[in-house]
Amino acid sequence: MKFAVIGGTGLIGSQVVKKLNAAGHEAVPHSQSTGVDVITGQGVEEAVAGADCIVNLTNSPTFDDASPAFFQTSMDTLLAAGHKGGVGHFVILSIVGADRVPDLVYYRAKVLQEDILKAGPIPYSIVHATQFMEFIEAVMSWSTEGDTVRLPTTPIQPIAAQDVSDTVAEVAAGTPVNGTLDVGGPDVYPLDELGRITLNARPDGRTVVTDDTAGMFAAVDGDVLTTKGDARIAPTHYTDWLT
């Protein structure tokens, strides 16, 4: 099969390209650095021409009020080009529980992206993943003041980017499900505890203080960012990933 992996040079996209090519497919990475711009439309039709499947792993450059417009424009552009080119499968990566965090504009933007795909003309599959292990350090930096990291007790189910990439590549190579597949890491931690585990493994002089008003995850209600029911559970544990 031939895959156009949009955002194919990023954390997840580069691994998806590698995995699909290793499986004998032809996966081509596309991004602004390769001359493909999903906002202006530059190079998009050429990128998806002849592809069996579009894997869209682009992300908004910001998490603020500009993010809905990014997803609206990029999805409209890719769906139009894909439909014109006869693409038979369109895959995106979204977030477990995004539809249950209405107070975060970025999560509302991801739900908008899903809704646009569902209403579009191409058979689709949506992979919902929990929070990436690779982003925990960034989450901690957002609420660091001096040597103190303030984190809420929000339940987080960290998943390794490698495990997310495995799932996305598998779904992309399969038949469109016209629905969603949830995948999460094997363990759930309160975010403040996750911060302490991180700093115990990689001490840098900071300490974690529990503060349920701190950072973006303070807007999350209960355990909505964790998997439920028949979700797929990935194999990599956070403590193993840290080492």
Backbone as JSON, one array per atom type, in Angstrom:
{
  "sequence": "MKFAVIGGTGLIGSQVVKKLNAAGHEAVPHSQSTGVDVITGQGVEEAVAGADCIVNLTNSPTFDDASPAFFQTSMDTLLAAGHKGGVGHFVILSIVGADRVPDLVYYRAKVLQEDILKAGPIPYSIVHATQFMEFIEAVMSWSTEGDTVRLPTTPIQPIAAQDVSDTVAEVAAGTPVNGTLDVGGPDVYPLDELGRITLNARPDGRTVVTDDTAGMFAAVDGDVLTTKGDARIAPTHYTDWLT",
  "N": [[0.84, -1.2, 0.0], [0.3, 2.34, -0.47], [1.18, 5.14, 1.39], [0.48, 8.42, 2.42], [1.99, 10.26, 4.7], [1.2, 12.77, 6.6], [2.74, 15.33, 8.33], [4.83, 13.76, 8.79], [7.45, 13.86, 9.69], [7.65, 14.25, 12.35], [7.48, 13.45, 15.94], [5.71, 11.18, 16.26], [4.97, 10.71, 13.59], [7.38, 10.2, 12.14], [8.14, 7.73, 13.17], [5.94, 6.17, 12.45], [6.16, 6.19, 9.65], [8.58, 4.78, 9.38], [7.86, 2.27, 10.44], [5.79, 1.41, 8.73], [7.12, 1.28, 6.26], [9.01, -0.68, 6.87], [7.34, -2.83, 7.01], [6.89, -3.41, 4.43], [5.38, -1.68, 2.93], [4.8, 1.43, 1.09], [5.59, 4.29, 2.45], [5.42, 7.71, 2.62], [6.91, 10.54, 3.99], [5.55, 13.73, 4.75], [5.72, 17.23, 5.22], [5.98, 20.67, 6.35], [8.68, 21.08, 5.98], [9.23, 19.52, 3.8], [7.96, 20.8, 1.82], [5.19, 20.78, 1.91], [2.23, 22.25, 2.82], [-0.37, 22.36, 4.95], [-2.1, 24.38, 5.54], [-1.98, 26.53, 3.67], [-2.28, 24.95, 1.48], [-0.29, 24.35, -0.25], [1.42, 22.02, -2.2], [-0.13, 19.89, -1.32], [-2.05, 18.37, -2.85], [-0.32, 17.06, -4.6], [1.13, 15.56, -2.78], [-0.68, 13.66, -1.79], [-1.48, 12.32, -4.01], [-2.22, 9.32, -5.64], [-2.08, 7.87, -3.3], [-3.1, 5.26, -1.1], [-3.9, 5.65, 1.46], [-4.26, 8.34, 3.7], [-2.41, 9.48, 6.39], [-2.84, 11.56, 8.88], [-0.91, 13.41, 10.87], [-0.38, 15.92, 11.67], [-0.11, 18.84, 13.79], [-1.55, 21.47, 15.7], [0.28, 24.5, 15.94], [0.05, 25.9, 18.29], [-1.59, 25.79, 21.54], [-3.73, 27.35, 21.98], [-6.41, 29.76, 21.38], [-6.14, 29.79, 18.66], [-6.01, 27.23, 17.73], [-8.43, 25.77, 16.92], [-8.99, 26.88, 14.36], [-6.74, 26.07, 12.95], [-7.07, 23.24, 12.8], [-9.54, 23.09, 11.49], [-8.99, 24.28, 8.94], [-6.8, 22.72, 8.01], [-7.86, 20.11, 7.92], [-10.0, 20.45, 6.12], [-8.55, 21.06, 3.82], [-6.98, 18.72, 3.43], [-8.93, 16.69, 3.24], [-10.35, 17.48, 0.95], [-8.34, 17.28, -1.01], [-7.68, 14.59, -0.76], [-10.1, 13.3, -1.4], [-10.41, 14.13, -4.04], [-8.2, 12.82, -5.11], [-8.9, 10.18, -4.87], [-8.4, 8.74, -2.52], [-8.68, 6.06, -0.2], [-8.78, 5.75, 2.56], [-8.55, 7.44, 5.63], [-6.67, 8.5, 8.28], [-6.46, 9.69, 11.61], [-4.82, 10.93, 14.59], [-5.92, 11.28, 17.84], [-7.05, 12.3, 21.13], [-7.57, 10.45, 24.07], [-10.5, 10.95, 25.83], [-10.81, 13.62, 25.08], [-13.21, 14.81, 24.37], [-14.42, 15.17, 26.74], [-13.39, 17.24, 28.12], [-14.25, 20.11, 28.14], [-13.39, 22.64, 28.88], [-10.87, 23.18, 27.94], [-9.46, 24.7, 25.23], [-7.83, 23.6, 23.25], [-8.42, 20.88, 23.38], [-11.09, 20.94, 22.64], [-10.66, 21.71, 20.04], [-9.43, 19.43, 18.98], [-11.56, 17.65, 19.1], [-13.2, 18.9, 17.25], [-11.64, 18.43, 14.95], [-11.96, 15.64, 14.74], [-14.75, 15.51, 14.3], [-14.99, 16.8, 11.83], [-13.66, 14.96, 10.19], [-15.34, 12.71, 10.47], [-17.62, 13.61, 9.21], [-16.79, 13.84, 6.65], [-15.89, 12.86, 3.2], [-14.41, 10.52, 3.02], [-13.65, 7.15, 3.9], [-12.74, 6.34, 7.26], [-10.46, 6.17, 10.12], [-9.99, 6.63, 13.58], [-7.54, 7.07, 15.97], [-7.41, 7.11, 19.38], [-5.27, 8.24, 21.81], [-3.72, 8.07, 25.06], [-1.96, 10.34, 27.3], [1.3, 11.27, 26.17], [4.35, 9.76, 27.21], [6.66, 11.11, 26.57], [5.98, 13.76, 26.83], [5.74, 14.45, 29.47], [7.79, 15.79, 30.86], [7.6, 18.33, 29.69], [5.04, 19.08, 30.52], [5.52, 19.32, 33.24], [7.29, 21.47, 33.21], [5.66, 23.59, 32.52], [4.37, 24.35, 34.84], [6.31, 25.05, 36.63], [7.93, 26.89, 39.1], [10.68, 28.46, 39.96], [12.33, 26.27, 42.02], [10.19, 24.66, 42.39], [7.65, 22.47, 41.42], [4.39, 22.61, 40.54], [1.67, 20.51, 40.62], [-1.45, 19.0, 39.74], [-3.67, 16.39, 41.02], [-4.65, 14.94, 38.94], [-5.66, 12.01, 37.25], [-3.45, 10.25, 35.17], [-2.52, 8.37, 32.32], [0.13, 7.33, 31.17], [1.64, 6.86, 27.93], [4.0, 5.37, 25.75], [5.55, 6.96, 22.96], [6.44, 5.27, 20.99], [4.74, 3.05, 21.25], [2.3, 4.24, 20.62], [2.81, 4.84, 17.95], [3.07, 2.27, 16.87], [0.41, 1.4, 17.02], [-0.95, 3.29, 15.41], [0.24, 2.79, 12.91], [-0.56, 0.15, 12.47], [-3.38, 0.39, 12.4], [-3.63, 2.09, 10.2], [-2.78, 0.46, 8.11], [-4.8, -1.29, 7.97], [-8.32, -2.13, 7.44], [-10.62, 0.57, 7.01], [-12.23, 1.65, 9.97], [-14.27, 3.35, 10.42], [-14.73, 4.61, 12.84], [-13.51, 4.66, 16.22], [-10.42, 3.78, 17.91], [-9.22, 3.19, 21.07], [-6.2, 3.65, 22.88], [-3.94, 3.09, 25.51], [-1.42, 3.59, 28.08], [0.02, 1.09, 30.36], [-0.32, 1.74, 33.05], [-1.85, 3.8, 35.57], [-1.44, 6.97, 36.99], [-1.64, 9.49, 39.57], [-1.1, 12.84, 38.5], [0.67, 14.43, 40.01], [2.11, 12.5, 41.43], [3.32, 11.22, 39.29], [5.04, 13.21, 38.49], [6.8, 13.23, 40.68], [7.91, 10.67, 40.51], [9.27, 10.97, 38.11], [11.2, 12.94, 38.76], [12.58, 11.62, 40.74], [13.88, 9.7, 39.25], [15.29, 11.27, 37.48], [16.79, 13.49, 38.83], [16.79, 17.01, 39.35], [16.96, 19.03, 41.1], [14.5, 20.13, 41.57], [11.32, 20.04, 43.3], [8.15, 18.44, 43.8], [5.0, 19.86, 44.38], [1.76, 19.29, 45.48], [-0.98, 20.61, 43.84], [-4.09, 21.31, 43.08], [-5.03, 23.3, 41.45], [-3.24, 23.94, 39.56], [-1.75, 24.46, 36.36], [-2.65, 23.21, 33.0], [-3.97, 20.77, 33.28], [-5.51, 20.99, 35.49], [-8.0, 21.62, 34.69], [-9.24, 19.3, 34.08], [-11.7, 16.87, 34.67], [-11.84, 14.51, 37.05], [-11.17, 11.11, 36.1], [-11.19, 11.26, 33.3], [-9.31, 11.26, 31.28], [-8.3, 8.77, 31.04], [-8.27, 5.36, 29.81], [-11.16, 3.37, 29.01], [-13.28, 0.43, 29.23], [-13.03, -1.61, 26.36], [-10.51, -0.81, 25.49], [-7.25, -0.75, 23.96], [-4.32, -1.84, 25.62], [-1.13, -0.69, 25.95], [2.3, -1.98, 26.01], [4.52, -0.74, 27.33], [5.88, 0.34, 30.35], [5.92, 3.3, 32.39], [8.01, 3.65, 34.25], [9.93, 1.88, 33.27], [10.4, 3.06, 30.8], [11.55, 5.48, 31.59], [14.07, 4.65, 32.4]],
  "CA": [[0.0, 0.0, 0.0], [1.0, 3.62, -0.47], [0.7, 6.02, 2.45], [0.94, 9.79, 2.55], [2.0, 10.54, 6.14], [1.29, 14.21, 6.74], [3.36, 15.45, 9.65], [5.6, 12.51, 8.83], [8.8, 14.05, 10.2], [7.55, 14.54, 13.78], [7.71, 12.4, 16.93], [4.93, 9.99, 15.91], [4.98, 10.5, 12.15], [8.63, 9.58, 11.66], [8.12, 6.31, 13.55], [4.92, 5.5, 11.63], [6.78, 5.99, 8.33], [9.58, 3.71, 9.51], [7.19, 0.99, 10.68], [5.07, 1.02, 7.51], [8.1, 0.88, 5.25], [9.6, -1.94, 7.3], [6.35, -3.88, 6.76], [6.8, -3.64, 2.99], [4.56, -0.66, 2.27], [5.48, 2.65, 0.68], [5.11, 5.4, 3.27], [6.19, 8.91, 2.3], [6.68, 11.61, 4.97], [5.31, 15.08, 4.22], [5.62, 18.28, 6.23], [6.41, 21.95, 5.81], [10.08, 20.97, 5.58], [9.29, 18.87, 2.48], [7.23, 21.62, 0.87], [3.75, 20.55, 1.99], [1.64, 23.14, 3.81], [-1.79, 22.01, 5.03], [-2.9, 25.6, 5.71], [-2.07, 27.21, 2.38], [-2.57, 23.96, 0.46], [0.88, 24.13, -1.11], [1.98, 20.68, -2.29], [-0.97, 18.85, -0.71], [-2.59, 17.45, -3.86], [0.78, 16.23, -5.09], [1.55, 14.65, -1.71], [-1.64, 12.57, -1.59], [-1.79, 11.68, -5.29], [-1.87, 7.91, -5.73], [-2.03, 7.23, -1.98], [-4.24, 4.47, -0.63], [-4.28, 6.11, 2.8], [-3.65, 9.53, 4.31], [-2.26, 9.46, 7.84], [-2.63, 12.97, 9.23], [-0.34, 13.55, 12.2], [-0.04, 17.32, 11.92], [-0.65, 19.35, 15.04], [-1.59, 22.92, 15.82], [1.51, 25.02, 16.54], [-0.24, 26.43, 19.62], [-2.7, 25.15, 22.24], [-4.63, 28.44, 22.38], [-7.62, 29.98, 20.59], [-5.86, 29.62, 17.23], [-5.97, 25.82, 17.36], [-9.58, 25.3, 16.12], [-8.85, 27.3, 12.97], [-5.74, 25.2, 12.32], [-7.64, 21.93, 12.48], [-10.58, 23.28, 10.48], [-8.39, 24.52, 7.63], [-5.95, 21.6, 7.58], [-8.71, 18.98, 7.57], [-10.71, 20.78, 4.88], [-7.57, 20.97, 2.73], [-6.58, 17.33, 3.2], [-10.08, 15.91, 2.79], [-10.63, 17.83, -0.44], [-7.29, 16.71, -1.86], [-7.79, 13.13, -0.71], [-11.28, 12.9, -2.16], [-10.07, 14.35, -5.46], [-7.22, 11.82, -5.51], [-9.42, 8.82, -4.73], [-7.87, 8.07, -1.33], [-9.71, 5.2, 0.37], [-8.71, 5.62, 4.02], [-7.98, 8.64, 6.24], [-6.41, 8.19, 9.69], [-5.92, 10.75, 12.46], [-4.5, 10.61, 15.98], [-6.52, 12.22, 18.76], [-6.75, 12.16, 22.55], [-8.56, 9.81, 24.93], [-11.22, 11.85, 26.72], [-10.82, 15.02, 24.65], [-14.59, 15.31, 24.33], [-14.91, 15.34, 28.11], [-12.65, 18.35, 28.75], [-14.71, 21.26, 27.35], [-12.78, 23.9, 29.3], [-9.59, 23.37, 27.26], [-9.75, 25.0, 23.83], [-7.11, 22.66, 22.38], [-9.17, 19.62, 23.35], [-12.26, 21.2, 21.79], [-10.17, 21.73, 18.67], [-9.22, 18.04, 18.56], [-12.9, 17.11, 18.85], [-13.59, 19.48, 15.96], [-10.93, 17.68, 13.92], [-12.64, 14.35, 14.61], [-16.07, 15.71, 13.71], [-14.8, 17.11, 10.4], [-13.33, 13.7, 9.51], [-16.52, 11.86, 10.46], [-18.59, 14.15, 8.26], [-16.15, 13.96, 5.35], [-16.24, 11.92, 2.14], [-13.44, 9.42, 2.93], [-13.68, 6.21, 5.02], [-11.74, 6.84, 8.22], [-10.19, 5.55, 11.41], [-9.45, 7.57, 14.57], [-6.84, 6.47, 17.11], [-7.35, 7.93, 20.59], [-4.19, 7.83, 22.71], [-3.57, 8.82, 26.31], [-0.87, 11.33, 27.29], [2.6, 10.69, 25.82], [5.43, 9.81, 28.2], [7.64, 12.1, 26.13], [5.52, 15.11, 27.12], [5.62, 14.68, 30.91], [8.75, 16.83, 31.24], [7.05, 19.61, 29.27], [3.92, 19.38, 31.42], [6.11, 19.78, 34.5], [7.92, 22.79, 33.02], [4.62, 24.62, 32.43], [3.94, 24.8, 36.17], [7.5, 25.18, 37.48], [8.32, 28.21, 39.59], [11.92, 28.24, 40.7], [12.62, 24.85, 42.24], [8.93, 24.01, 42.75], [6.74, 22.06, 40.34], [3.03, 22.46, 41.08], [0.92, 19.59, 39.78], [-2.68, 18.48, 40.32], [-3.75, 14.94, 41.2], [-5.35, 14.41, 37.78], [-5.17, 10.7, 36.83], [-2.81, 10.22, 33.86], [-2.19, 7.01, 31.9], [1.16, 7.65, 30.17], [1.93, 5.88, 26.9], [5.21, 5.67, 24.99], [5.32, 7.33, 21.57], [6.66, 4.06, 20.17], [3.53, 2.23, 21.3], [1.3, 4.96, 19.84], [3.17, 4.67, 16.53], [2.72, 0.9, 16.5], [-1.04, 1.33, 16.85], [-1.33, 4.08, 14.25], [0.68, 2.08, 11.7], [-1.41, -1.04, 12.32], [-4.71, 0.85, 11.99], [-3.53, 2.65, 8.85], [-2.62, -0.63, 7.15], [-5.99, -2.13, 8.01], [-9.55, -1.64, 6.82], [-11.21, 1.68, 7.76], [-13.21, 1.21, 10.96], [-15.31, 4.39, 10.53], [-14.92, 4.75, 14.27], [-12.31, 4.97, 16.99], [-9.72, 2.79, 18.72], [-8.52, 3.82, 22.18], [-5.01, 2.95, 23.35], [-3.32, 3.77, 26.65], [-0.34, 2.9, 28.77], [-0.42, 0.04, 31.27], [-0.44, 2.2, 34.43], [-2.46, 5.11, 35.82], [-0.85, 7.67, 38.13], [-1.95, 10.92, 39.74], [-0.05, 13.59, 37.83], [1.71, 14.86, 40.95], [2.97, 11.35, 41.7], [4.11, 11.02, 38.08], [6.13, 14.18, 38.57], [7.79, 12.79, 41.68], [8.61, 9.52, 39.93], [10.17, 11.51, 37.09], [12.31, 13.64, 39.39], [13.39, 10.63, 41.46], [14.72, 9.03, 38.26], [16.11, 12.29, 36.81], [16.77, 14.63, 39.76], [17.36, 18.26, 38.84], [16.86, 20.03, 42.15], [13.11, 20.54, 41.78], [10.43, 19.18, 44.08], [6.75, 18.54, 43.38], [4.0, 20.23, 45.37], [0.42, 19.01, 44.98], [-1.8, 21.81, 43.71], [-5.15, 20.95, 42.13], [-5.38, 24.45, 40.6], [-2.05, 24.27, 38.75], [-1.54, 23.96, 35.01], [-3.81, 22.92, 32.15], [-4.7, 19.57, 33.69], [-6.45, 21.35, 36.56], [-9.33, 21.74, 34.07], [-9.73, 17.95, 33.78], [-12.6, 16.38, 35.7], [-11.69, 13.09, 37.39], [-10.29, 10.23, 35.33], [-11.69, 11.22, 31.92], [-8.21, 11.09, 30.33], [-7.85, 7.37, 31.08], [-9.06, 4.49, 28.94], [-12.28, 2.62, 29.59], [-13.84, -0.65, 28.43], [-12.23, -2.52, 25.55], [-9.36, -0.12, 24.93], [-5.99, -1.5, 23.88], [-3.34, -1.43, 26.61], [0.22, -0.81, 25.41], [3.15, -2.74, 26.93], [5.64, -0.05, 27.96], [5.63, 1.0, 31.63], [6.62, 4.58, 32.49], [9.26, 3.49, 34.98], [10.88, 1.27, 32.34], [10.72, 4.06, 29.78], [12.45, 6.45, 32.19], [15.42, 4.1, 32.51]],
  "C": [[0.87, 1.25, 0.0], [0.35, 4.55, 0.54], [1.31, 7.41, 2.3], [0.84, 10.15, 4.03], [2.27, 12.04, 6.3], [1.7, 14.51, 8.18], [4.28, 14.27, 9.88], [7.03, 12.65, 9.29], [8.82, 14.28, 11.71], [7.76, 13.3, 14.65], [6.99, 11.1, 16.56], [5.08, 9.69, 14.43], [6.22, 9.81, 11.64], [8.67, 8.09, 12.0], [7.08, 5.53, 12.74], [5.47, 5.22, 10.23], [7.75, 4.81, 8.37], [8.91, 2.34, 9.63], [6.46, 0.51, 9.42], [6.03, 0.57, 6.42], [8.76, -0.45, 5.6], [8.66, -3.11, 7.04], [6.13, -4.12, 5.27], [5.91, -2.68, 2.24], [5.44, 0.48, 1.77], [4.87, 3.82, 1.44], [6.02, 6.6, 3.04], [5.88, 9.99, 3.32], [6.51, 12.96, 4.28], [5.16, 16.05, 5.38], [6.01, 19.6, 5.58], [7.85, 21.87, 5.31], [10.25, 20.27, 4.24], [8.46, 19.62, 1.44], [5.73, 21.43, 0.87], [3.18, 21.38, 3.14], [0.13, 22.93, 3.85], [-2.68, 23.22, 5.26], [-3.06, 26.33, 4.39], [-2.48, 26.26, 1.26], [-1.4, 23.65, -0.45], [1.36, 22.68, -1.05], [1.08, 19.57, -1.8], [-1.5, 17.87, -1.75], [-1.51, 16.53, -4.4], [1.18, 15.19, -4.04], [0.62, 13.45, -1.59], [-1.98, 11.83, -2.88], [-1.31, 10.23, -5.31], [-1.81, 7.18, -4.41], [-3.28, 6.41, -1.72], [-4.79, 5.04, 0.67], [-3.53, 7.39, 3.14], [-3.59, 9.3, 5.82], [-1.9, 10.89, 8.26], [-2.18, 13.09, 10.68], [0.15, 14.97, 12.46], [-0.68, 17.78, 13.22], [-0.62, 20.87, 15.01], [-0.3, 23.42, 16.47], [1.31, 25.63, 17.92], [-1.43, 25.68, 20.21], [-3.79, 26.16, 22.58], [-5.81, 28.56, 21.42], [-7.4, 29.86, 19.1], [-5.97, 28.16, 16.79], [-7.21, 25.33, 16.61], [-9.45, 25.68, 14.65], [-7.82, 26.45, 12.24], [-6.36, 23.88, 11.89], [-8.75, 22.03, 11.43], [-9.97, 23.4, 9.09], [-7.6, 23.31, 7.13], [-6.79, 20.39, 7.18], [-9.49, 19.25, 6.29], [-9.78, 20.6, 3.68], [-7.25, 19.52, 2.4], [-7.74, 16.47, 2.7], [-10.42, 16.21, 1.33], [-9.62, 17.21, -1.38], [-7.39, 15.19, -1.91], [-8.96, 12.61, -1.51], [-11.03, 13.04, -3.66], [-9.13, 13.27, -5.97], [-7.67, 10.39, -5.35], [-8.86, 8.04, -3.56], [-8.99, 7.29, -0.64], [-9.73, 5.08, 1.88], [-8.01, 6.86, 4.56], [-7.88, 8.38, 7.74], [-5.92, 9.44, 10.42], [-5.65, 10.2, 13.86], [-5.11, 11.69, 16.86], [-6.26, 11.79, 20.2], [-7.89, 11.46, 23.28], [-9.18, 10.87, 25.85], [-11.29, 13.3, 26.29], [-12.22, 15.62, 24.67], [-15.17, 15.55, 25.72], [-14.12, 16.42, 28.88], [-13.01, 19.65, 28.0], [-14.03, 22.58, 27.72], [-11.43, 24.16, 28.64], [-9.84, 23.55, 25.76], [-9.04, 24.04, 22.89], [-7.85, 21.33, 22.28], [-10.45, 19.79, 22.53], [-11.85, 21.21, 20.32], [-9.92, 20.32, 18.14], [-10.56, 17.35, 18.3], [-13.44, 17.63, 17.53], [-12.93, 18.73, 14.81], [-11.6, 16.32, 13.67], [-13.99, 14.51, 13.9], [-15.98, 16.01, 12.22], [-14.51, 15.83, 9.63], [-14.56, 12.81, 9.39], [-17.54, 12.32, 9.42], [-18.04, 14.2, 6.83], [-16.45, 12.81, 4.41], [-15.36, 10.67, 2.08], [-13.62, 8.48, 4.13], [-12.51, 6.5, 5.97], [-11.53, 5.91, 9.4], [-9.57, 6.61, 12.32], [-8.8, 6.79, 15.69], [-6.84, 7.5, 18.24], [-6.23, 7.4, 21.47], [-4.25, 8.65, 23.99], [-2.33, 9.71, 26.22], [0.5, 10.67, 27.05], [3.59, 10.82, 26.99], [6.43, 10.91, 27.86], [7.25, 13.53, 26.48], [5.46, 15.43, 28.62], [6.57, 15.78, 31.38], [8.21, 18.21, 30.87], [5.9, 20.04, 30.18], [4.44, 19.92, 32.75], [6.69, 21.19, 34.35], [6.88, 23.9, 33.0], [4.24, 25.17, 33.8], [5.1, 24.84, 37.16], [7.74, 26.63, 37.83], [9.54, 28.03, 40.47], [12.23, 26.77, 40.8], [11.37, 24.05, 42.59], [8.11, 23.71, 41.5], [5.37, 21.84, 40.96], [2.21, 21.62, 40.11], [-0.35, 19.15, 40.48], [-2.64, 16.95, 40.42], [-4.51, 14.27, 40.05], [-4.81, 13.04, 37.38], [-4.67, 10.73, 35.37], [-2.36, 8.79, 33.56], [-1.11, 7.09, 30.8], [1.45, 6.5, 29.21], [3.17, 6.33, 26.12], [4.86, 5.98, 23.54], [5.51, 6.13, 20.64], [5.41, 3.19, 20.13], [2.38, 2.9, 20.55], [1.55, 4.74, 18.35], [2.83, 3.28, 16.04], [1.22, 0.8, 16.17], [-1.49, 2.09, 15.61], [-0.95, 3.36, 12.96], [-0.2, 0.87, 11.43], [-2.8, -0.65, 11.81], [-4.68, 1.35, 10.55], [-3.45, 1.55, 7.79], [-3.84, -1.54, 7.09], [-7.15, -1.52, 7.26], [-10.11, -0.48, 7.64], [-12.29, 1.17, 8.73], [-14.41, 2.16, 11.04], [-15.73, 4.57, 11.98], [-13.59, 4.99, 14.93], [-11.73, 3.72, 17.65], [-8.97, 3.54, 19.8], [-7.32, 2.98, 22.59], [-4.39, 3.78, 24.47], [-2.2, 2.96, 27.24], [-0.87, 1.92, 29.81], [-0.69, 0.5, 32.7], [-1.09, 3.57, 34.49], [-1.85, 5.69, 37.09], [-1.53, 9.02, 38.32], [-0.79, 11.72, 39.15], [1.04, 14.05, 38.79], [2.65, 13.71, 41.29], [3.87, 11.06, 40.5], [5.29, 11.99, 38.04], [7.2, 13.75, 39.55], [8.59, 11.59, 41.17], [9.65, 9.99, 38.91], [11.4, 12.14, 37.73], [13.16, 12.7, 40.25], [14.35, 9.93, 40.5], [15.69, 10.0, 37.6], [16.14, 13.55, 37.68], [17.44, 15.86, 39.15], [17.22, 19.4, 39.85], [15.45, 20.52, 42.42], [12.37, 19.56, 42.67], [9.0, 19.45, 43.62], [5.87, 18.88, 44.58], [2.63, 19.97, 44.75], [-0.42, 20.27, 45.0], [-2.86, 21.55, 42.64], [-5.66, 22.12, 41.31], [-4.28, 24.75, 39.59], [-2.09, 23.66, 37.36], [-2.82, 23.6, 34.28], [-4.62, 21.73, 32.62], [-5.59, 19.81, 34.91], [-7.87, 21.44, 36.01], [-9.97, 20.38, 33.8], [-10.54, 17.43, 34.96], [-12.4, 14.88, 35.91], [-10.77, 12.35, 36.45], [-10.66, 10.17, 33.85], [-10.58, 11.02, 30.9], [-7.62, 9.68, 30.36], [-8.79, 6.5, 30.26], [-10.14, 3.76, 29.73], [-12.59, 1.42, 28.69], [-12.81, -1.47, 27.67], [-11.04, -1.83, 24.88], [-8.14, -1.05, 24.88], [-5.01, -0.95, 24.92], [-1.94, -1.72, 26.07], [1.16, -1.43, 26.45], [4.15, -1.94, 27.75], [5.22, 0.68, 29.23], [6.47, 2.28, 31.73], [7.97, 4.44, 33.19], [10.34, 2.82, 34.12], [11.33, 2.27, 31.29], [11.72, 5.08, 30.32], [13.89, 5.96, 32.22], [15.98, 3.65, 31.18]]
}
